[in-house]
Amino acid sequence: MPDRKSDVIVVGGGLAGCEAAWQLAERGVRVSLFEMRPFVSTPAHSTAQLAEVVCSNSFGGEGDTGAAGILKAELELGRSLVLDCARVTRVPAGGALAVDRNRFSELVSAHIESHPNVELVREEVTAVPDGPAIIATGPLTSSAMAKSLGELIGDGYLSFFDAVAPIVTRESIDMEKVYVAGRYGRGHDYINCPMNREEYSAFYKTLMTAERTVPHDFERGMFFGGDAYFEGCIPVEVMASRGVDTLRFGPMKPVGLPDPKTGREPYAVVQLRQDNREGTLYNLVGFQTGLKWGEQARLIRGIPGLENAEVVRFGVMHRNIYVNAPVVLDEYLRLKGRNDLFLAGQITGVEGYMESTAMGMVAGMNAARLFRGEVLEVWPRESAIGSLLNYLQNAAVDGKTFQPMNVNLGIFPPLEQNIKDKKQKAQILYTRALSVSRSRMPSP
Ligand SMILES: Cc1cc2nc3c(=O)[nH]c(=O)nc-3n(C[C@H](O)[C@H](O)[C@H](O)COP(=O)(O)OP(=O)(O)OC[C@H]3O[C@@H](n4cnc5c(N)ncnc54)[C@H](O)[C@@H]3O)c2cc1C
């Protein structure tokens, strides 16, 4: 258990932990920031710097033409340290914000280390701290901390890997070509994309020839090692390679799903299941995949009814430690039952550099308010940050499955008018999000 020389302990000096520590320190709250590197490392980090960017050096798009831009504009309003350092160390990348990764991490480290309210402690925290704290230990949280957190929240509510199927927006599905039905007439919960023999054959060929991502060394064997435990989340391309008809007896089974247009069962079917409470997002059932994203797009657009599908989240298979947010977190990112303990970053169930940073900002601001005895404020729902928080609260439609999410237009509250043009829609959402954020974002 770390020594408490400060008001709030932040565990993990990644993107979220640095942002949280900064938000606290800037509000006059004294912080001890614990980072285990370089004494203990993760399989993906390779330096001793804070806020190390472990993979791509791109933080995504800027401006008013997409969800990533809306999120950045809100982070700017919140005076984000991470965003500020990213802009100072940017390298040319078209419309995206990409950074010189070494200069970026050095700059964040310098700001944190020189802040009079921050004490940086290079030590692994092996148990969830007592008293006011923020846990921001990321997708590769150390085993001891993962064990301690799992014991606190219940092991079933902590996941150790992502096996995610792609998600599309409902409005981009061609409802003329699909039908809504449950298997054997049970309910109307699924959108079914029917395929005839030729369509299935073309789909199978695309799937078998599509390029796959190469897993990191530490991920090898996780999904592909033949371990029975992971059989339930086997990638669709691996299942397909067992035989041409394997999918037709698995996730693409048409039995009990007659197409009302013909009265007969199709040759194969792709089922889509509602993914958020608002019913704006649908996932492809059983389609967890490690295919490259461009290949996923090509495959999905070959499915009848999904020719123009807007994919808001591609499938991934990778190591990722995160909590079942709808069950264990409140709307302020606190663990239910522990009013002084916040989670921040990717471990909350968001995915991506900027999303993790945003959850660091929220946890930092909320922890500061709590420390100062102020009332915690709910983030405006129309903002990108409010939409991510809403996803964390409400994503699991059936109360069990919860998959991490990145920021995308599909998680914003729907507009009253149905706007097909993505750019135009983003601009309207941008204006709405910024106007509510300016007036209702929790005050500093
Ligand atoms: C291999 C890999 C590749 C990725 N590629 C991308 C990408 O290209 N684009 C993208 O947007 N996102 C990517 N992500 C997701 C990315 O990690 C997150 O978006 C982001 O870094 C998460 O920020 P974080 O602060 O939550 O965690 P991190 O940035 O990982 O920070 C967590 C910190 O906590 C420290 N720590 C862990 N346990 C302890 C402990 N017990 N005590 C003290 N310190 C501890 C770690 O050393 C680390 O510094 C990738 C993730 C992985 C694992």
The ligand as an ORCA input file, in Angstrom:
! r2SCAN-3c Opt
* xyz 0 1
  C      -0.152     -3.117    -27.757
  C      -1.124     -1.995    -27.755
  C      -1.255     -1.187    -28.879
  C      -2.152     -0.105    -28.873
  N      -2.257      0.687    -29.985
  C      -3.089      1.760    -29.975
  C      -3.157      2.639    -31.096
  O      -2.475      2.464    -32.072
  N      -4.012      3.696    -31.033
  C      -4.777      3.944    -29.925
  O      -5.522      4.941    -29.919
  N      -4.715      3.124    -28.851
  C      -3.890      2.045    -28.846
  N      -3.830      1.195    -27.779
  C      -4.630      1.456    -26.661
  C      -3.784      2.353    -25.755
  O      -3.035      1.643    -24.844
  C      -4.613      3.210    -24.945
  O      -5.390      3.891    -25.849
  C      -3.903      4.190    -24.043
  O      -2.507      4.102    -23.985
  C      -4.460      3.887    -22.707
  O      -4.090      4.896    -21.845
  P      -4.058      4.554    -20.313
  O      -3.504      5.743    -19.633
  O      -5.357      4.029    -19.869
  O      -3.009      3.344    -20.214
  P      -1.437      3.381    -20.494
  O      -1.087      4.464    -21.424
  O      -1.052      1.984    -20.832
  O      -0.829      3.757    -19.063
  C      -0.915      2.906    -17.957
  C       0.342      3.117    -17.121
  O       0.187      2.456    -15.876
  C       1.398      1.830    -15.518
  N       1.059      0.752    -14.578
  C       0.391     -0.402    -14.833
  N       0.176     -1.076    -13.686
  C       0.737     -0.351    -12.683
  C       0.838     -0.514    -11.278
  N       0.310     -1.571    -10.656
  N       1.500      0.428    -10.516
  C       2.021      1.531    -11.144
  N       1.965      1.738    -12.478
  C       1.303      0.824    -13.232
  C       1.975      1.397    -16.852
  O       3.364      1.227    -16.784
  C       1.588      2.560    -17.757
  O       2.564      3.561    -17.798
  C      -2.944      0.140    -27.739
  C      -2.807     -0.684    -26.611
  C      -1.908     -1.733    -26.616
  C      -1.781     -2.572    -25.384
*
